Amino acid sequence: MPSLWMLFASFAFAAMGAGVKLASEFYTTSELLFYRGLIGSVILFAMVRHRGGSFRTPFPKEHLFRSLVGVTSLWLWFFAIGKLPLATAMTLNYMAPIWIAAGLFLAGWWSKTNTVEWPLIVAVGASFFGVTLVLQPAVESHQWLGGLAGICSSVISAMAYMQVRKLGQMGEPEYRVVFYFSLTTMVAGLAGVLAGDGQQVGMPFHGHTTGGAVLLLGIGAAALMAQMAMTRAYRVGKVLVVANLQYTGIVFSSLWGLALWGDRFDWHVWLGIGVILASGIAATFYNTKSTPKGAAIKKTDPIASEL
């Protein structure tokens, strides 16, 4: 069952990415962030209140840092999705475990607490080779800005994952992490729209069509379901198995791209995706071995095991 939860999460994240790419024709990146955060916050708030949960947290600074880096990563990722083929943008974003592994290795090397992990060095080096294969057509077609945004998104996403891991080790339930992240996403998106990343002065938001509204609702709902399913998978399943299954999102994204936009890739792009996927799995092995398990969530939380 944990494997099915993670497969569903990967499918939902890919569906969200497809929705973002479709909606980017009608809304700006900041607008998409705002609606994604708004819909997720409202739905999760209603669910938690209905189950009697609490949003009070003893770690406001940690939540703020996690949310800010997470929103920055999400903004860059949404921007990349609008500029690149969906599978390419998803693959670049999924480099986060590689950056985490590299960061852990460098930290251990600097503090002289770890020996050289040659398999990790090979995995990180191979991932960069994979990126060059994936980005070659993007650079040639003047999509280099989207590719750069995708890579930066994965680097910052790695920082967000490390902070989520820290919050888990401190015993913070995941639904609070998801809620405060969604809330910050909404505020950041609104700030971006009001700052000028909107339609025009005096009318910052684009008008809605039926199709646009459906896409926005789908993005918010898919993102929330994906996060909840992923949380459940990590809670009840084996970390290594669950973490590796997230890479099925690349396959789902490729299928979405093929079905909706007729995306066709040369052999070197598929080779690059495969290399990054294999490198990510290798990095996940390293991360799993190098990271202590998080603290158990207190039994007094009435919905900690549900979200």
Buried (B, 14 or more C-beta within 10 A) or exposed (E): EBBEBBBBBBBBBBBBBBBBBBBBEBBBBBBBBBBBBBBBBBBBBEBBEEEEBBEEBEBEEBBEBBBBBBBBBBBBBBBBBBBBBBBBBBBBBBBBBBBBBBBBBEEBEEEEEBEEBEEBEEBBEBBBBBBEBBBBBBEEEEBEBBBBBBBBBBBBBBBBBBBBBBBBEEBBBBBBBBBBBBBBBBBBBBEBBEEEBBBEEEEBBBEBEEEBEBBBEBBBBBBBBBBBBBBBBBBEBEBBBBBBBBBBBBBBBBBBBBEEEEBEBEEBBBBBBBBBBBBBBBBBBBBBEBBEEBEEBEEEBEBBEBB
